[in-house]
Amino acid sequence: VRIQGGATVTGSLLARAAGEGGSSSGGTGGTGQGGYARLSAFNGGTVTINNATVDSSGHGGSGVNGGDGIGGQNFESWGGSVIQVFGSGSAMALTGSTTVTSNGIGGNSTGPSGNGGDGTGGFGTIGAVGATLNMDSAFIEASGIGGDATGSGNAGSAIGGSAQVWADGGTINASGITALAHGTAGTGGVGGGTGEAG
């Protein structure tokens, strides 16, 4: 959602570019790859939102082996979950809850010797460039969560992504911001996955 040129938007918002891997009864679950979900105001745009959710998470499907889950990745400033305001005359006010997520969640194994899927966190950010962003509370998460395993398989590994709050010549006013990018391995099986923070 891009607001520019004097346009004004009010109300609630759900912007989602999530990837959901399909499940499999006899093979590996599908990979879930998140995309690009964005709320931005620029070139004089004005946004007033009560309860905003921006999500680019990836969820691996379940199967004999769980599928991998990959949150939306940032390539050359495109991708992931983004809230930003930039440029003179632009303004953004976010009341209620603001949630920005780009988690990667591995699928669970359903087979007696299958492995849980790996989870790779994506990119989540809130930023202001040459403009002011006023918020109540905000929660940003770009975590990786490995899928669970059963029997003789291995639990999925996990790598956290990037959760950011930044300002460049701008101002962010908030009552509280929580930013998480942890890696939590799956459980079960005979081999534990590894977890690595972003």
C-alpha positions as CSV (number, residue, x, y, z in Angstrom):
1,V,0.0,0.0,0.0
2,R,1.7,3.2,-1.2
3,I,0.2,6.6,-0.5
4,Q,1.6,9.7,-2.2
5,G,0.9,13.1,-3.7
6,G,-1.5,14.5,-1.1
7,A,-3.7,11.4,-0.8
8,T,-5.1,10.6,2.6
9,V,-6.0,7.1,3.9
10,T,-7.7,6.2,7.1
11,G,-9.0,3.0,8.7
12,S,-7.5,-0.3,9.6
13,L,-5.0,-2.2,7.5
14,L,-4.0,-5.8,6.7
15,A,-1.2,-6.1,4.1
16,R,-0.1,-9.7,3.6
17,A,2.3,-11.4,1.2
18,A,2.7,-14.7,3.0
19,G,3.9,-17.9,1.5
20,E,2.2,-21.2,2.5
21,G,3.8,-24.5,1.5
22,G,1.4,-27.3,0.7
23,S,1.3,-30.5,2.9
24,S,2.2,-33.9,1.6
25,S,1.1,-37.3,2.7
26,G,3.9,-39.2,1.2
27,G,6.8,-36.8,0.5
28,T,8.3,-33.5,1.5
29,G,6.0,-30.6,2.4
30,G,6.2,-27.6,0.1
31,T,8.4,-24.6,0.7
32,G,6.7,-21.4,1.9
33,Q,8.4,-18.2,0.7
34,G,7.2,-14.8,1.9
35,G,7.2,-11.8,-0.4
36,Y,6.9,-8.1,-0.1
37,A,4.3,-6.4,2.1
38,R,4.5,-2.6,2.5
39,L,2.7,0.4,4.0
40,S,4.3,3.7,3.0
41,A,3.6,7.4,2.7
42,F,5.7,9.7,0.5
43,N,5.6,12.8,-1.6
44,G,3.1,14.4,0.7
45,G,0.9,11.4,1.4
46,T,-0.9,11.1,4.7
47,V,-1.8,7.9,6.5
48,T,-3.8,7.4,9.7
49,I,-4.3,3.8,10.6
50,N,-5.9,2.1,13.6
51,N,-4.5,-1.4,14.0
52,A,-2.0,-2.1,11.2
53,T,-0.7,-5.6,10.3
54,V,2.1,-6.1,7.7
55,D,3.1,-9.7,7.1
56,S,5.5,-11.5,4.7
57,S,6.0,-14.7,6.6
58,G,6.7,-18.1,5.0
59,H,5.2,-21.3,6.4
60,G,6.6,-24.7,5.3
61,G,4.1,-27.5,4.7
62,S,4.0,-30.7,6.7
63,G,5.0,-34.0,5.2
64,V,7.2,-37.0,5.7
65,N,9.8,-34.3,5.7
66,G,8.7,-30.9,6.7
67,G,9.0,-28.1,4.1
68,D,11.2,-25.1,4.7
69,G,9.7,-21.7,5.7
70,I,11.4,-18.5,4.6
71,G,10.3,-15.0,5.5
72,G,10.3,-12.3,2.9
73,Q,13.9,-11.3,2.0
74,N,15.2,-7.9,1.3
75,F,16.9,-7.5,-2.1
76,E,18.1,-4.0,-3.0
77,S,15.5,-2.4,-0.7
78,W,12.6,-4.5,-1.9
79,G,11.0,-7.4,0.0
80,G,10.0,-8.3,3.5
81,S,7.6,-6.4,5.7
82,V,8.0,-2.6,5.6
83,I,6.3,0.4,7.2
84,Q,7.9,3.7,6.2
85,V,7.2,7.4,5.8
86,F,9.5,9.7,3.8
87,G,9.7,13.1,2.3
88,S,8.6,16.6,3.2
89,G,4.9,16.9,3.8
90,S,4.4,13.2,4.4
91,A,2.9,12.0,7.7
92,M,1.9,8.7,9.3
93,A,-0.1,8.1,12.5
94,L,-0.6,4.5,13.7
95,T,-2.9,4.0,16.7
96,G,-3.8,0.8,18.4
97,S,-1.5,-2.1,17.7
98,T,1.1,-2.1,14.9
99,T,2.5,-5.5,13.9
100,V,5.2,-6.2,11.4
101,T,6.1,-9.8,10.8
102,S,8.4,-11.7,8.4
103,N,8.9,-15.1,10.1
104,G,10.1,-18.3,8.5
105,I,8.4,-21.3,10.0
106,G,9.5,-24.8,9.0
107,G,6.9,-27.5,8.5
108,N,6.6,-30.5,10.9
109,S,7.5,-34.0,9.9
110,T,4.8,-36.6,9.9
111,G,6.9,-39.6,9.0
112,P,8.7,-42.0,11.4
113,S,12.1,-41.0,10.1
114,G,11.5,-37.6,8.6
115,N,13.1,-34.3,9.3
116,G,11.5,-31.1,10.4
117,G,11.7,-28.2,7.9
118,D,14.2,-25.3,8.4
119,G,12.9,-21.9,9.3
120,T,14.7,-18.7,8.0
121,G,13.5,-15.3,9.3
122,G,13.0,-12.5,6.8
123,F,13.2,-8.7,7.0
124,G,10.9,-6.5,9.0
125,T,11.4,-2.7,9.4
126,I,9.8,0.5,10.5
127,G,11.5,3.7,9.3
128,A,11.1,7.5,8.8
129,V,13.1,9.6,6.3
130,G,12.7,13.3,6.5
131,A,9.2,12.9,8.0
132,T,7.4,12.0,11.3
133,L,5.9,8.7,12.2
134,N,3.7,8.7,15.4
135,M,2.7,5.3,16.8
136,D,1.3,3.7,19.9
137,S,2.9,0.3,20.5
138,A,4.6,-1.6,17.8
139,F,5.8,-5.2,17.5
140,I,8.4,-6.3,14.8
141,E,9.4,-9.9,14.4
142,A,11.6,-11.6,11.8
143,S,12.3,-14.9,13.5
144,G,13.2,-18.4,12.2
145,I,11.4,-21.4,13.8
146,G,12.3,-25.0,12.9
147,G,9.8,-27.7,12.3
148,D,9.3,-30.6,14.7
149,A,10.4,-34.2,14.0
150,T,9.3,-37.6,15.2
151,G,11.0,-41.0,15.4
152,S,14.5,-41.1,14.0
153,G,14.5,-37.8,12.2
154,N,16.1,-34.5,12.9
155,A,14.3,-31.4,14.1
156,G,14.5,-28.4,11.8
157,S,17.1,-25.7,12.2
158,A,16.4,-22.0,12.4
159,I,18.1,-18.7,11.6
160,G,16.7,-15.3,12.7
161,G,16.4,-12.5,10.1
162,S,16.5,-8.8,10.6
163,A,14.1,-6.6,12.6
164,Q,14.8,-2.9,12.4
165,V,13.7,0.5,13.5
166,W,15.5,3.4,12.0
167,A,15.2,7.2,11.2
168,D,17.2,9.2,8.7
169,G,16.5,12.9,9.2
170,G,13.1,11.9,10.5
171,T,11.4,11.3,13.8
172,I,9.6,8.2,15.2
173,N,7.5,8.7,18.3
174,A,6.2,5.5,20.0
175,S,4.9,4.5,23.4
176,G,6.9,1.2,23.0
177,I,8.5,-0.9,20.3
178,T,9.5,-4.6,20.6
179,A,11.8,-6.0,17.8
180,L,12.7,-9.7,17.7
181,A,14.8,-11.8,15.3
182,H,15.6,-15.0,17.1
183,G,16.2,-18.6,15.8
184,T,14.3,-21.4,17.6
185,A,15.0,-24.9,16.5
186,G,12.3,-27.5,16.3
187,T,11.9,-30.3,18.8
188,G,11.7,-34.1,18.8
189,G,13.5,-36.7,16.7
190,V,16.9,-38.0,17.5
191,G,18.9,-35.0,16.4
192,G,18.2,-31.5,17.5
193,G,18.3,-28.6,15.1
194,T,20.4,-25.6,15.6
195,G,19.0,-22.1,16.4
196,E,20.8,-18.9,15.4
197,A,19.7,-15.4,16.2
198,G,19.6,-12.8,13.4
